[in-house]
């Protein structure tokens, strides 16, 4: 989803791509909690949440690079470590 989300972010804005991804991921979480069969769970969790998180991840890295000039490496490290810890 990285190249696709970056193309959307450059066409529209990073804010709208991240908002769209978070709404899609939230919808996937809600639908996953209501799933009655395993294939519905796998679809909602894998597709909806996967695409939503994919839409959020790449633009968030771009935003960190745009806002920090002085300590960009530290800011990237903190944001990438936060996304890894958040996934756990």
Secondary structure, 3 states (H helix, E strand, C coil): CHHHHHHHHHHCCHHHHHHHHHHHHHHHHHHHHCCCCHHHHHHHHHHHHHHHHHHHHHHHHHHHHHHCCCCHHHHHHHHHHHHHHHHC
